[in-house]
């Protein structure tokens, strides 16, 4: 069965996609660790990032870097963090998260009821920033 990310990428279910190319997509996380939390996801459904082709892994990092720079300009934060965990969905994804502290990387602090309008607003701002 296709992962939830594949279903979003294929347009079967909605997602707040802010960037896409032939290799990956970037979407705003619906359970953000901090406002602006994004996921960089390869189109190819591969469970563990260590199984990615090296060129794909490098591309994900390049895109994550670009997203991080855009987030740093848009979201007031101390730093931009990045993490690959992979326990939530068996499809590689890179978390790019604005941080005020290390607590912003704790999944027990994820916003389970994030305001859809706020998610839409962040997505719109990022689409504009990444298009420039």
C-alpha positions in Angstrom: 0.0 0.0 0.0 1.2 3.5 -0.9 2.5 5.7 2.0 0.5 8.8 3.0 3.2 10.8 1.3 2.9 9.0 -2.0 -0.8 9.5 -1.8 -0.3 13.2 -1.4 2.3 13.4 -4.1 0.0 11.5 -6.5 -2.9 13.9 -5.7 -5.0 11.2 -4.1 -5.3 13.2 -0.9 -4.7 17.0 -0.3 -1.4 18.3 1.0 0.2 21.8 1.3 2.9 21.3 -1.3 5.3 24.3 -1.5 7.9 23.0 -3.8 8.2 20.1 -6.3 10.6 18.9 -8.9 11.3 15.6 -10.6 13.0 14.2 -7.5 11.1 15.5 -4.5 8.3 17.5 -3.0 8.3 19.8 0.0 5.1 20.2 2.1 4.1 21.9 5.3 3.7 19.4 8.1 0.1 19.2 9.4 1.5 18.3 12.8 4.2 20.9 13.1 6.9 20.8 15.7 7.0 24.6 15.3 5.2 26.9 12.8 6.9 26.6 9.4 7.9 22.9 9.9 8.3 21.4 6.4 9.0 17.9 5.1 11.3 17.3 2.1 10.2 14.0 0.6 11.6 12.0 -2.4 9.0 11.0 -5.0 10.4 7.5 -4.8 9.0 5.6 -1.8 12.0 4.4 0.1 11.7 3.6 3.8 15.2 4.4 5.1 17.2 7.3 3.9 20.4 5.2 3.9 18.8 3.2 1.0 18.4 6.3 -1.2 20.6 6.7 -4.2 23.4 9.1 -3.3 22.3 11.6 -5.9 18.8 11.6 -4.5 20.1 12.0 -0.9 22.3 14.9 -2.1 19.3 16.5 -3.9 17.1 16.3 -0.8 19.8 18.1 1.3 20.1 20.8 -1.4 16.4 21.4 -1.4 16.3 21.2 2.4 19.0 23.9 2.5 17.0 26.1 0.2 13.8 25.6 2.3 15.7 26.3 5.5 17.1 29.6 4.1 13.5 30.6 3.1 12.1 29.7 6.5 14.9 31.6 8.3 13.7 34.7 6.4 10.0 34.1 7.0 9.7 32.7 10.5 11.2 34.4 13.6 13.5 31.7 15.1 17.0 31.1 16.6 18.0 28.4 14.1 16.7 26.1 11.4 17.0 22.5 12.4 17.0 19.4 10.2 16.3 15.8 11.1 15.7 12.5 9.5 14.0 10.1 11.9 11.6 7.9 9.8 9.5 6.3 12.5 6.3 8.1 11.7 5.9 7.1 8.0 7.9 4.4 6.2 8.9 6.8 3.4 12.0 8.9 3.7 11.4 12.5 4.7 13.6 15.3 6.0 12.2 17.5 8.6 13.2 21.2 8.3 12.1 23.0 11.4 12.4 26.6 12.7 13.8 26.3 16.2 13.7 28.4 19.3 15.2 25.5 21.4 15.9 21.8 21.2 12.4 21.2 22.5 11.2 22.1 19.0 12.6 18.8 17.8 10.6 16.7 20.3 7.7 14.9 18.6 5.8 14.7 21.8 5.4 18.5 21.4 3.9 18.4 17.9 0.8 20.5 17.4 -1.9 17.9 16.9 -4.5 20.5 16.2 -2.6 23.1 14.1 -4.9 25.8 12.7 -5.4 25.0 9.0 -5.5 28.7 8.1 -2.1 29.2 9.7 -0.7 26.2 7.8 -2.2 27.6 4.6 -0.6 31.0 5.3 2.8 29.5 5.9 2.5 27.4 2.8 1.6 30.5 0.7 4.5 32.5 2.0 6.9 29.6 1.4 5.6 29.1 -2.2 6.3 32.7 -2.9 9.7 32.7 -1.3 10.8 29.5 -3.1 9.6 30.7 -6.4 11.9 33.8 -6.3 
